[in-house]
Amino acid sequence: MTRKKKKDKKPRLPKVNQQIPISRIRPVKMIGSRHYLQHAREYPILGCWIMEGWQESGITPVIVAREQAPDKILFGVCLVDIYCLGIKDAYADADISLSKFERELPRMCNGEPEKCSVELAHEIIYGAMEYAARYGFQPHLDFTAQLVDQVLDPSETHPRKHGVEFGKDGKPFFVSGPYDDERKINSVINTLMRTAGEGNFHYLAGFGPPDDFDE
């Protein structure tokens, strides 16, 4: 008995949904936090905060938050040295829930947050930047790299009516941080020697733990 040879089966074509024309199918775009930060100035400012006692300490975080959506916040934080260096550090984030932002606010302010006006926040940040630039110091790279500058309004937007004093007793006053090494400290002092001149600035520098400062 001879077996009948099976006919070659044709491959099945994939089923196509005839109800939706392919021309109307659009890819889903994922929008990340960087997109919102790039467009930060399109959102209204929700509020600004600084650290209590900032004038006496000479350094303060300045937080500027914008309302991205009814329950979403985008914000920028600048660690501002008003005595000498200007913006020492900066970071920004977006698409954060309002409740999370409120929980994190005391940590960002290094203590109890003190709400301030939009005008004062911008005066501290831009004024410190300009003062530092006079003596050869530029903002931390993350100020622009993380788009913190886009969270702020342009420098000329708000009047500077608070009379914030930069420097101390009319001169730059450099206070080294607990994580500044010898090379960083020497670099700052050498820059001040070149730009301000000997006798025209003060400094307080130490190596090691924060309590081991020597004038």
MARPA-467807 format. One record per residue (C-alpha): x negated, y negated, z negated; residue number from 1. Coordinates in nm, 4 decimals. Layout:
BEGIN
<pt <X, Y, Z>, NUM>
...
//
This chain:
BEGIN
<pt <0.0000, 0.0000, 0.0000>, 1>
<pt <-0.1340, -0.3385, 0.0918>, 2>
<pt <-0.0847, -0.6397, -0.1339>, 3>
<pt <0.0497, -0.9567, 0.0088>, 4>
<pt <-0.1991, -1.2390, -0.0064>, 5>
<pt <-0.0816, -1.5230, -0.2296>, 6>
<pt <-0.0381, -1.8508, -0.0606>, 7>
<pt <-0.2737, -2.1282, -0.1797>, 8>
<pt <-0.0857, -2.3538, -0.4150>, 9>
<pt <-0.1003, -2.7217, -0.3463>, 10>
<pt <-0.2226, -2.9284, -0.6449>, 11>
<pt <0.0536, -3.1122, -0.8255>, 12>
<pt <0.0487, -3.4841, -0.7957>, 13>
<pt <0.0800, -3.6825, -1.1189>, 14>
<pt <0.4234, -3.8137, -1.1904>, 15>
<pt <0.4651, -4.1850, -1.1441>, 16>
<pt <0.7180, -4.3875, -1.3352>, 17>
<pt <0.9254, -4.5286, -1.0546>, 18>
<pt <1.1025, -4.7757, -1.2835>, 19>
<pt <0.8030, -5.0115, -1.3449>, 20>
<pt <0.6104, -5.1384, -1.0428>, 21>
<pt <0.2379, -5.0975, -1.0980>, 22>
<pt <0.1855, -5.4603, -1.0000>, 23>
<pt <0.3701, -5.5633, -1.3166>, 24>
<pt <0.1632, -5.3547, -1.5586>, 25>
<pt <-0.0868, -5.5808, -1.7382>, 26>
<pt <-0.3760, -5.4761, -1.9591>, 27>
<pt <-0.3434, -5.5518, -2.3308>, 28>
<pt <-0.5839, -5.8250, -2.4394>, 29>
<pt <-0.7370, -5.7938, -2.7853>, 30>
<pt <-0.7887, -6.1342, -2.9483>, 31>
<pt <-1.0534, -6.1430, -3.2197>, 32>
<pt <-1.1433, -6.3941, -3.4878>, 33>
<pt <-1.4009, -6.5631, -3.2626>, 34>
<pt <-1.1260, -6.6627, -3.0206>, 35>
<pt <-0.9343, -6.8382, -3.2991>, 36>
<pt <-1.2485, -7.0121, -3.4224>, 37>
<pt <-1.3265, -7.1365, -3.0720>, 38>
<pt <-0.9816, -7.2984, -3.0697>, 39>
<pt <-0.9808, -7.3919, -3.4386>, 40>
<pt <-0.9146, -7.7624, -3.3819>, 41>
<pt <-0.5807, -7.6746, -3.2248>, 42>
<pt <-0.4501, -7.5651, -3.5666>, 43>
<pt <-0.3518, -7.8061, -3.8476>, 44>
<pt <-0.5767, -7.8426, -4.1512>, 45>
<pt <-0.4233, -7.6655, -4.4513>, 46>
<pt <-0.6609, -7.8015, -4.7148>, 47>
<pt <-1.0176, -7.8692, -4.8275>, 48>
<pt <-1.2000, -7.7689, -5.1456>, 49>
<pt <-1.5308, -7.8426, -5.3195>, 50>
<pt <-1.7039, -7.7298, -5.6382>, 51>
<pt <-1.6374, -7.9010, -5.9695>, 52>
<pt <-1.9238, -8.1267, -6.0775>, 53>
<pt <-2.0703, -8.1394, -5.7281>, 54>
<pt <-2.2105, -8.4905, -5.7669>, 55>
<pt <-2.4163, -8.3950, -6.0712>, 56>
<pt <-2.5394, -8.0661, -5.9294>, 57>
<pt <-2.6329, -8.2155, -5.5912>, 58>
<pt <-2.5078, -7.9081, -5.4084>, 59>
<pt <-2.1604, -7.7816, -5.3314>, 60>
<pt <-1.9706, -7.5455, -5.1054>, 61>
<pt <-1.7223, -7.7362, -4.8885>, 62>
<pt <-1.4321, -7.5283, -4.7574>, 63>
<pt <-1.2085, -7.6450, -4.4738>, 64>
<pt <-0.9091, -7.4212, -4.3976>, 65>
<pt <-0.6619, -7.4371, -4.1095>, 66>
<pt <-0.3208, -7.2780, -4.0709>, 67>
<pt <-0.3579, -7.0272, -3.7890>, 68>
<pt <-0.0028, -6.8936, -3.8403>, 69>
<pt <0.2554, -6.9105, -4.1236>, 70>
<pt <0.0649, -6.6434, -4.3184>, 71>
<pt <-0.2750, -6.6530, -4.1481>, 72>
<pt <-0.5730, -6.8736, -4.2252>, 73>
<pt <-0.8976, -6.9580, -4.0509>, 74>
<pt <-1.1661, -7.1385, -4.2448>, 75>
<pt <-1.5245, -7.2603, -4.2518>, 76>
<pt <-1.7594, -7.2895, -4.5482>, 77>
<pt <-2.0693, -7.5099, -4.5683>, 78>
<pt <-2.3159, -7.4954, -4.8551>, 79>
<pt <-2.4158, -7.8619, -4.8675>, 80>
<pt <-2.7258, -8.0027, -5.0376>, 81>
<pt <-2.6487, -8.3740, -5.0731>, 82>
<pt <-2.9896, -8.4473, -5.2270>, 83>
<pt <-3.2111, -8.3425, -4.9370>, 84>
<pt <-3.1557, -8.0501, -4.7017>, 85>
<pt <-2.8006, -8.1002, -4.5768>, 86>
<pt <-2.6281, -7.7781, -4.4694>, 87>
<pt <-2.8236, -7.4916, -4.6260>, 88>
<pt <-2.5835, -7.2160, -4.5227>, 89>
<pt <-2.2540, -7.1766, -4.3391>, 90>
<pt <-2.0009, -6.9165, -4.2318>, 91>
<pt <-1.6490, -6.8958, -4.0934>, 92>
<pt <-1.3716, -6.6422, -4.0535>, 93>
<pt <-1.0248, -6.6227, -3.9014>, 94>
<pt <-0.7093, -6.4134, -3.9031>, 95>
<pt <-0.7183, -6.3908, -4.2834>, 96>
<pt <-0.3974, -6.3579, -4.4837>, 97>
<pt <-0.3065, -6.6546, -4.7021>, 98>
<pt <-0.2981, -6.4362, -5.0152>, 99>
<pt <-0.6478, -6.3014, -4.9504>, 100>
<pt <-0.7811, -6.6503, -4.8861>, 101>
<pt <-0.6357, -6.7755, -5.2139>, 102>
<pt <-0.7923, -6.4820, -5.4016>, 103>
<pt <-1.1340, -6.5452, -5.2451>, 104>
<pt <-1.1293, -6.9226, -5.2892>, 105>
<pt <-1.2828, -6.9296, -5.6431>, 106>
<pt <-1.5701, -6.7096, -5.5254>, 107>
<pt <-1.6326, -6.9336, -5.2256>, 108>
<pt <-1.6368, -7.2381, -5.4558>, 109>
<pt <-1.8645, -7.0724, -5.7131>, 110>
<pt <-1.6009, -7.1373, -5.9782>, 111>
<pt <-1.2749, -7.3234, -6.0137>, 112>
<pt <-1.1907, -7.4794, -5.6757>, 113>
<pt <-1.1399, -7.8550, -5.6718>, 114>
<pt <-0.9115, -7.9678, -5.3935>, 115>
<pt <-1.0311, -8.2743, -5.2065>, 116>
<pt <-0.9116, -8.4892, -4.9213>, 117>
<pt <-0.9920, -8.4098, -4.5607>, 118>
<pt <-1.1823, -8.7380, -4.5450>, 119>
<pt <-1.4073, -8.6536, -4.8402>, 120>
<pt <-1.4831, -8.3029, -4.7114>, 121>
<pt <-1.5953, -8.4391, -4.3759>, 122>
<pt <-1.7894, -8.7257, -4.5352>, 123>
<pt <-1.9879, -8.4844, -4.7535>, 124>
<pt <-2.0692, -8.2488, -4.4659>, 125>
<pt <-2.1504, -8.4983, -4.1931>, 126>
<pt <-2.3137, -8.7488, -4.4275>, 127>
<pt <-2.5454, -8.4816, -4.5708>, 128>
<pt <-2.6302, -8.3612, -4.2192>, 129>
<pt <-2.7247, -8.7097, -4.1068>, 130>
<pt <-2.9259, -8.7817, -4.4216>, 131>
<pt <-3.1180, -8.4539, -4.3861>, 132>
<pt <-3.1859, -8.5226, -4.0173>, 133>
<pt <-3.3613, -8.8486, -4.1118>, 134>
<pt <-3.6215, -8.6384, -4.2911>, 135>
<pt <-3.6568, -8.3635, -4.0321>, 136>
<pt <-3.4063, -8.1037, -4.1551>, 137>
<pt <-3.1432, -7.9476, -3.9289>, 138>
<pt <-2.8250, -7.7610, -4.0304>, 139>
<pt <-2.8454, -7.3876, -4.0884>, 140>
<pt <-2.8207, -7.2032, -3.7554>, 141>
<pt <-2.4909, -7.0405, -3.8557>, 142>
<pt <-2.3246, -7.3817, -3.8630>, 143>
<pt <-2.2927, -7.3556, -3.4860>, 144>
<pt <-2.3550, -6.9828, -3.4327>, 145>
<pt <-2.0522, -6.8903, -3.6453>, 146>
<pt <-1.8488, -7.1813, -3.5059>, 147>
<pt <-1.8151, -7.3564, -3.8409>, 148>
<pt <-1.8592, -7.6837, -3.6527>, 149>
<pt <-1.5402, -7.6044, -3.4585>, 150>
<pt <-1.3394, -7.5667, -3.7795>, 151>
<pt <-1.4276, -7.9270, -3.8670>, 152>
<pt <-1.2890, -8.2300, -3.6928>, 153>
<pt <-1.5422, -8.4350, -3.4917>, 154>
<pt <-1.7616, -8.6562, -3.7099>, 155>
<pt <-1.5957, -8.9815, -3.6054>, 156>
<pt <-1.2398, -8.8616, -3.6780>, 157>
<pt <-1.2109, -8.9582, -4.0462>, 158>
<pt <-1.3174, -9.2846, -4.2118>, 159>
<pt <-1.5991, -9.2553, -4.4648>, 160>
<pt <-1.4544, -9.4555, -4.7502>, 161>
<pt <-1.5706, -9.2590, -5.0551>, 162>
<pt <-1.9225, -9.3996, -5.0691>, 163>
<pt <-2.0898, -9.0618, -5.1225>, 164>
<pt <-2.4532, -9.1146, -5.2230>, 165>
<pt <-2.7102, -8.8924, -5.0565>, 166>
<pt <-3.0500, -8.8293, -5.2053>, 167>
<pt <-3.1151, -8.9076, -5.5722>, 168>
<pt <-3.2130, -9.2496, -5.7017>, 169>
<pt <-3.2586, -9.3654, -5.3448>, 170>
<pt <-3.4979, -9.0886, -5.2414>, 171>
<pt <-3.4781, -8.7312, -5.1112>, 172>
<pt <-3.4859, -8.4827, -5.3983>, 173>
<pt <-3.5738, -8.1242, -5.3025>, 174>
<pt <-3.4775, -7.8522, -5.5490>, 175>
<pt <-3.5899, -7.5055, -5.4417>, 176>
<pt <-3.3396, -7.2229, -5.4597>, 177>
<pt <-3.3877, -6.8918, -5.6402>, 178>
<pt <-3.4545, -6.7121, -5.3115>, 179>
<pt <-3.6956, -6.9660, -5.1610>, 180>
<pt <-4.0424, -6.8190, -5.1264>, 181>
<pt <-4.3710, -7.0086, -5.1407>, 182>
<pt <-4.3857, -7.0499, -4.7656>, 183>
<pt <-4.0369, -7.2034, -4.7470>, 184>
<pt <-4.1100, -7.4416, -5.0365>, 185>
<pt <-4.4399, -7.5549, -4.8863>, 186>
<pt <-4.2724, -7.6091, -4.5491>, 187>
<pt <-4.0090, -7.8392, -4.7006>, 188>
<pt <-4.2654, -8.0363, -4.9012>, 189>
<pt <-4.4926, -8.0745, -4.5986>, 190>
<pt <-4.1986, -8.2009, -4.3924>, 191>
<pt <-4.1130, -8.4576, -4.6591>, 192>
<pt <-4.4763, -8.5685, -4.6767>, 193>
<pt <-4.4660, -8.6280, -4.3008>, 194>
<pt <-4.1228, -8.7939, -4.2752>, 195>
<pt <-4.0710, -8.9713, -4.6087>, 196>
<pt <-4.4313, -9.0186, -4.7112>, 197>
<pt <-4.6126, -8.9486, -5.0360>, 198>
<pt <-4.4380, -9.1030, -5.3346>, 199>
<pt <-4.1112, -9.1493, -5.1462>, 200>
<pt <-3.9448, -8.8237, -5.2518>, 201>
<pt <-3.9085, -8.5987, -5.5551>, 202>
<pt <-3.9079, -8.2226, -5.5798>, 203>
<pt <-3.8475, -7.9471, -5.8310>, 204>
<pt <-3.9940, -7.6184, -5.7165>, 205>
<pt <-4.0579, -7.2844, -5.8770>, 206>
<pt <-4.1356, -6.9266, -5.7814>, 207>
<pt <-3.9598, -6.6240, -5.9203>, 208>
<pt <-3.6343, -6.6178, -6.1206>, 209>
<pt <-3.4184, -6.9328, -6.1242>, 210>
<pt <-3.5144, -7.0200, -6.4856>, 211>
<pt <-3.8878, -7.0397, -6.4138>, 212>
<pt <-3.8951, -7.3814, -6.2491>, 213>
<pt <-4.1954, -7.6095, -6.2848>, 214>
<pt <-4.1847, -7.9714, -6.1748>, 215>
//
